């Protein structure tokens, strides 16, 4: 259950990062509301997961999931290009997260 919460929290990290970009300096209220809600839920989930998952592992997994999801959304929207090198580095990041789970 803790790993499920951690993964969901990582995905919420991507939500708040994307919403933060859409806030335009906190001038648009709807993205600000999404940002704040996702931020609180993401942090709460990370804190919950850290009760049983070591802090370093939990934080690394949380950040990696957020990074990969944020880049994926940006690529689908056409805001970022995924080159071969960037794609391989993202795959390596995912492999590192799986490795952390395997040794935990």
Residue pairs with C-beta under 8 A, 6 or more apart in sequence:
2 48
2 49
2 51
2 52
2 53
3 49
3 53
3 101
5 45
5 48
5 49
6 45
6 46
6 49
6 53
6 58
6 61
6 62
6 65
7 61
7 65
8 45
9 41
9 42
9 43
9 44
9 45
9 46
9 48
9 49
9 62
10 42
10 61
10 62
10 63
10 64
10 65
10 66
10 69
11 65
11 66
11 69
12 38
12 41
12 42
12 45
13 38
13 42
13 62
13 63
13 65
13 66
13 69
13 70
14 65
14 66
14 69
14 70
14 73
15 34
15 38
15 42
16 34
16 35
16 38
16 39
16 42
17 66
17 70
18 70
18 73
18 74
19 31
19 32
19 34
19 35
19 38
20 31
20 35
22 28
22 31
22 34
23 31
23 32
23 35
24 31
26 32
42 62
46 58
46 59
46 62
49 58
49 62
50 58
50 59
53 61
53 104
54 104
57 100
57 104
60 96
60 97
60 100
61 97
61 100
61 101
64 93
64 94
64 96
64 97
65 97
67 90
67 93
68 90
68 93
68 94
71 80
71 82
71 86
71 90
74 80
75 81
75 82
82 90
